[in-house]
Every structure is written in structure tokens, then in C-alpha cells.
Amino acid sequence: MRYKNLKPFPDDFFWGASTSAYQVEGAWNTDGKGPSVIDARKEYPEGTTDFTVASDHYHKYKEDIALLAEIGLRAYRFSIAWTRIIPAGEGKINQAGIDFYHRLIDEIRAQGMEPIVTLYHFDLPQALMEKGGWHNRVTVDAFVRYADVVFDAFGDKVKYWLTINEQNLMILQGNALGTVDPKVQHDKKNLYQQNHHMMVAQAQVMSRLHEKYPSSKIGPAPNIALIYAATPKPEDVLAAENYNAIRNWLYLDMAVHGKYNHLAWAYLQEKGLLPDMQQGDEAILAAGKPDYLAFNYYTTQTVEASRGDGHDEVVRGGNKYLKSGEDGVHRGAANDYLPRTQFGTEIDPVGFRNTLRAIYSRYNLPLLITENGIGAFDKLEKDGTINDQYRIDYLQAHIHQMQLAITDGVEVLGYTPWSAIDLISTHQGCAKRYGFIFVNRDEFDLKDLKRIKKKSAYWYGELIKNNGLSHHA
């Protein structure tokens, strides 16, 4: 639909930006923090750094929050490190960790921003991983207790919560994220049992928050990439339906309706991947209700019918772990209508609108965009500036499509692109930058960690001031 006039963004729209604890905080073993699976990682892609110092946000949070306020952010989405609060995942609570997040949240609020808090962003406590991780039911209880501790500590200061970041990618692409136990990385049945446990944990945590703080809001935060059929050939359309169910709707149907998507269930049955369910699980899943659906959007994906020739699985974006395709289900395909980033990811702003529409028409719940952005090799010029016009172009195109979706009648609460400041990318170390704020460090040379606002930060500040209207798109 083409509109003569676009609806404005709501007056209370959350213009923000996003980070995660392990990618930005550093201080990996400071003040009693325990090791997470991220800290325990032995291997990194060649030439990329670890997460021990990251952007040293743990020590520089005041400066960082002041800069975000200077840009004009209305909201800041970040995650709490489970191992700062409960170092072994269960057992002893670490007061120093609670104190840190009190200081951080107080700073965010003092600067006039709304804190949006993710409970779990890939960084499972290593002590729990050693007991089988999410495959072990113990982790469900540990997560619910951790959430209880966090809600009790910060519930009167934080109104907006997210349960689990990109649960679907931890299951589908855990090897790429470095979150899978190497012992089970090829054991899909194990992964779908983990998935089931995460869903049970998520449902319990949503119920818990509503009991403790009825006026607070919580939702899941999967990565949603609408799946296109490569052609109008009916078999390609079927393949797209298959993968939409497995990649997207399985996670949102469960969050909203408390039950497994029928197509995803048929897939699990066919492949011998059905999870074991305990008595009471169905009731727990049905009782947990999200107030909104948060999601991370970077791009769409395209698939065609499976050929069953052993080559249905196609590597995407140059990363050997990022694959799409499965025998008898769908075959990964490229979308020749879309440009790509320098890392091979397709750029699809119109797909953002398509995705917003699809989610909203399925679930009719408010939506919150928790990540969207472009990674690039940003360059610090001799005059101290960073001209990231490509980031402005990318975000502007997506914000325009988001406004079109709002005009379509989609209810959108906010937009917190990835990322607020430069941090360590999951796949490409610190050279691949996403932030509005440059952090002066290299992979192995920490330099002075100086913060410098990029051209995109000034642009975004103007856009927020004008509530979404950009004068130099």
C-alpha cells in the first residue's frame, strides 16, 4: 500500500540503542563475577579478540550513559550478566554484582532514559554448562531463581524486561554464536530438549514478573527473519512456510499461545527430535503471557524446495556456521533483489516492514525492535571523526519502513538498534563495529578506549529530536 501521508511515531516512542553484558562490559572476573560459557571459550576466529575487556563499560558506564543521553536516547536496552548476580548460576548471590546494576540503572534513569533489561543474552554460567546446560532441568530452576533475585532487586526501577535474547539462534546457529557445548553440537535432539527447557523457563519467568510487579512488562526477544520463497512455485512456497515455522513461529507461538506450532511439531516428529515433556509443562507454558513481542531484525532469508540431493544446506554470509537448508524441509537460496553488506548479509529494509506486519497480524501484540543495525570496518579519520554514512543510510531506510508499518496499523513501542557503543562482535571481534559511539581499541591493542561520537550519533540525535523525521535522509 502506498500512503499519501504517513502516521507519525507515537509521542512516547522509545528511541534507544542496545548492548549486551558480555560484549560491552569487560571486567569478566571483577568483583566476584563467575565465569560464563563466553569466558570459558577456548577458540576464537583467527585474529579476533576475546571478551575479557570488551569496551570496559563496567568501569566507564557513567561516561557511556552520559554520551547516550547527549545523543538524546529515550531508552537503553542492556543485559544483566547472570554470573555477576549468581556466579555459579545457582547457590551464592554476589552483592557486588547487584550493586553494579543498581548504579547502572540509577545512572540511566538519572539521565532521563528508560532501562530495558534483557535477563539472558547467550552468557550461561559455565558451572551450569558443566552440568549439561539447558539440557539439564536444573538450569530451568536456576534461571527462574536468578530472575526472581533480579526482579526483587530492580523491579521497582525497571518496567520493561526481556527474557531470552535470540533463543532461536542459540538452537539453530549455536555453533556460530559459540554457545553450544562441543559435546552435543551435532545432537539436534539435545538442542530441542534445551529449547523446550528454555521455553518452560521463559514462561515461568513471565508469570513471576506479573505476580511480583503487575504493572511491569515482559516479552521474548528472538531474532525474526521473515522467510521468502525463491519463486512462486508452490513447492518453494511450502518450503518457505516450513522454515518460517521452524525459525520464527515456533518461538513466538510458544511465547504467546503457550503451545508448539503445528508445523514445527510435525517437523520435530518427522526428524525424531521431539522433546521429553514433564507433567505440568503444558500448564506452565500456557500460563506465561508476554505483554509485547520484542525481536531483533537484520535481514530476511530466502529458500526454495528441498532437492534431497545432500546439498540443501547452504552457507550464508561467508560464515561456515551460518547455514540454511535441511533435507526434506527447505533449501537455502540467495535473494538477487537485495544488496549485501561487506560481510555478505542481505540488506532488506522493505523486509523489515513485511516482518513487522507478519508478526503483528499473527499475534496482535505491541512490538519492540530490540536490535537492527549494520556492522562495518569504521575508520577513525585523522581529524578525529568517523564518517559512517552507510550506517545512517541503513538505519534511515529501516526507520522509514518502520513508519510505513506503523501507518499499516502495526503497534510499535520502540526501536533500539544494535549497538549503542562499539563492542565485541559475536563473530568478527572488535573490528566489525556497530555502535553510534566509537571505542578506540584494536583486537589486541586496547589503546586508550576513548569514546568518540560517530557521524551517525549526530544524525540519530537529530532524528530523535524530531521524533523520527530525518532532514537529510
Salt bridges, closest charged atoms under 4 A:
GLU25 OE1 - ARG84 NE 2.73
ASP39 OD2 - LYS33 NZ 2.80
ASP56 OD1 - HIS59 ND1 2.77
ASP64 OD2 - HIS57 ND1 2.80
ASP64 OD1 - ARG451 NE 2.69
GLU70 OE1 - LYS453 NZ 2.66
GLU90 OE2 - LYS131 NZ 2.40
ASP106 OD1 - LYS157 NZ 2.72
GLU114 OE2 - ARG109 NH1 3.63
ASP148 OD2 - ARG208 NE 3.02
ASP148 OD1 - LYS212 NZ 3.57
ASP152 OD1 - LYS212 NZ 2.87
ASP181 OD2 - LYS183 NZ 3.21
ASP253 OD1 - ARG362 NH2 3.10
ASP281 OD1 - ARG137 NH2 2.71
ASP281 OD2 - HIS196 NE2 2.78
ASP291 OD2 - HIS210 NE2 2.65
GLU304 OE2 - ARG307 NH2 3.41
ASP309 OD1 - ARG331 NH1 3.11
ASP312 OD1 - ARG331 NH1 2.87
GLU313 OE1 - LYS323 NZ 3.78
GLU326 OE2 - LYS188 NZ 3.14
GLU326 OE2 - LYS271 NZ 3.75
GLU346 OE2 - ARG340 NH2 3.09
GLU371 OE2 - ARG77 NH1 3.02
ASP378 OD2 - ARG391 NH1 2.95
ASP378 OD2 - LYS454 NZ 2.51
GLU381 OE1 - LYS379 NZ 3.34
ASP388 OD2 - ARG391 NH1 2.87
ASP408 OD2 - ARG353 NE 2.78
ASP408 OD2 - ARG357 NE 2.78
ASP422 OD2 - ARG433 NH1 2.64
ASP422 OD1 - LYS454 NZ 2.74
ASP442 OD2 - LYS447 NZ 3.31
GLU462 OE2 - LYS465 NZ 3.20
